[in-house]
Amino acid sequence: MDPLTLVIYAIHCAEKSFHGVLSVVAPAAYQLCYADLSL
């Protein structure tokens, strides 16, 4: 594996984990905001 491929792979993994966190955090944040508005 050449360094460039390794860098691209690392960035790809980082993006995947970031989107994973985002898909968990976004609905929770949305529900919190929605709960605040409905009170």
PyMOL CGO cylinders between C-alpha atoms (Angstrom):
from pymol import cmd
from pymol.cgo import CYLINDER

trace = [
    CYLINDER, 0.00, 0.00, 0.00, 1.49, 3.34, -1.01, 0.3, 1, 1, 1, 1, 1, 1,
    CYLINDER, 1.49, 3.34, -1.01, 1.25, 6.36, 1.35, 0.3, 1, 1, 1, 1, 1, 1,
    CYLINDER, 1.25, 6.36, 1.35, -1.32, 8.17, -0.79, 0.3, 1, 1, 1, 1, 1, 1,
    CYLINDER, -1.32, 8.17, -0.79, -3.71, 5.21, -0.72, 0.3, 1, 1, 1, 1, 1, 1,
    CYLINDER, -3.71, 5.21, -0.72, -3.22, 5.00, 3.04, 0.3, 1, 1, 1, 1, 1, 1,
    CYLINDER, -3.22, 5.00, 3.04, -4.06, 8.69, 3.47, 0.3, 1, 1, 1, 1, 1, 1,
    CYLINDER, -4.06, 8.69, 3.47, -7.19, 8.39, 1.31, 0.3, 1, 1, 1, 1, 1, 1,
    CYLINDER, -7.19, 8.39, 1.31, -8.25, 5.29, 3.26, 0.3, 1, 1, 1, 1, 1, 1,
    CYLINDER, -8.25, 5.29, 3.26, -7.72, 7.09, 6.59, 0.3, 1, 1, 1, 1, 1, 1,
    CYLINDER, -7.72, 7.09, 6.59, -9.79, 10.08, 5.44, 0.3, 1, 1, 1, 1, 1, 1,
    CYLINDER, -9.79, 10.08, 5.44, -12.53, 7.74, 4.20, 0.3, 1, 1, 1, 1, 1, 1,
    CYLINDER, -12.53, 7.74, 4.20, -12.66, 5.95, 7.58, 0.3, 1, 1, 1, 1, 1, 1,
    CYLINDER, -12.66, 5.95, 7.58, -12.73, 9.27, 9.43, 0.3, 1, 1, 1, 1, 1, 1,
    CYLINDER, -12.73, 9.27, 9.43, -15.62, 10.49, 7.27, 0.3, 1, 1, 1, 1, 1, 1,
    CYLINDER, -15.62, 10.49, 7.27, -17.55, 7.26, 7.87, 0.3, 1, 1, 1, 1, 1, 1,
    CYLINDER, -17.55, 7.26, 7.87, -17.14, 7.50, 11.65, 0.3, 1, 1, 1, 1, 1, 1,
    CYLINDER, -17.14, 7.50, 11.65, -18.03, 11.23, 11.54, 0.3, 1, 1, 1, 1, 1, 1,
    CYLINDER, -18.03, 11.23, 11.54, -21.25, 10.50, 9.64, 0.3, 1, 1, 1, 1, 1, 1,
    CYLINDER, -21.25, 10.50, 9.64, -22.00, 7.70, 12.12, 0.3, 1, 1, 1, 1, 1, 1,
    CYLINDER, -22.00, 7.70, 12.12, -21.72, 10.15, 15.02, 0.3, 1, 1, 1, 1, 1, 1,
    CYLINDER, -21.72, 10.15, 15.02, -23.73, 12.75, 13.11, 0.3, 1, 1, 1, 1, 1, 1,
    CYLINDER, -23.73, 12.75, 13.11, -26.59, 10.31, 12.42, 0.3, 1, 1, 1, 1, 1, 1,
    CYLINDER, -26.59, 10.31, 12.42, -26.83, 9.64, 16.17, 0.3, 1, 1, 1, 1, 1, 1,
    CYLINDER, -26.83, 9.64, 16.17, -26.39, 13.23, 17.39, 0.3, 1, 1, 1, 1, 1, 1,
    CYLINDER, -26.39, 13.23, 17.39, -28.63, 14.96, 14.83, 0.3, 1, 1, 1, 1, 1, 1,
    CYLINDER, -28.63, 14.96, 14.83, -31.94, 13.21, 15.77, 0.3, 1, 1, 1, 1, 1, 1,
    CYLINDER, -31.94, 13.21, 15.77, -31.19, 13.68, 19.49, 0.3, 1, 1, 1, 1, 1, 1,
    CYLINDER, -31.19, 13.68, 19.49, -30.47, 17.39, 19.03, 0.3, 1, 1, 1, 1, 1, 1,
    CYLINDER, -30.47, 17.39, 19.03, -33.59, 17.75, 16.86, 0.3, 1, 1, 1, 1, 1, 1,
    CYLINDER, -33.59, 17.75, 16.86, -35.76, 16.08, 19.51, 0.3, 1, 1, 1, 1, 1, 1,
    CYLINDER, -35.76, 16.08, 19.51, -34.29, 18.31, 22.23, 0.3, 1, 1, 1, 1, 1, 1,
    CYLINDER, -34.29, 18.31, 22.23, -35.04, 21.45, 20.20, 0.3, 1, 1, 1, 1, 1, 1,
    CYLINDER, -35.04, 21.45, 20.20, -38.51, 20.19, 19.30, 0.3, 1, 1, 1, 1, 1, 1,
    CYLINDER, -38.51, 20.19, 19.30, -39.26, 19.39, 22.96, 0.3, 1, 1, 1, 1, 1, 1,
    CYLINDER, -39.26, 19.39, 22.96, -38.19, 22.90, 23.97, 0.3, 1, 1, 1, 1, 1, 1,
    CYLINDER, -38.19, 22.90, 23.97, -40.46, 24.46, 21.33, 0.3, 1, 1, 1, 1, 1, 1,
    CYLINDER, -40.46, 24.46, 21.33, -43.48, 22.35, 22.29, 0.3, 1, 1, 1, 1, 1, 1,
    CYLINDER, -43.48, 22.35, 22.29, -43.29, 23.24, 26.00, 0.3, 1, 1, 1, 1, 1, 1,
]
cmd.load_cgo(trace, "trace")
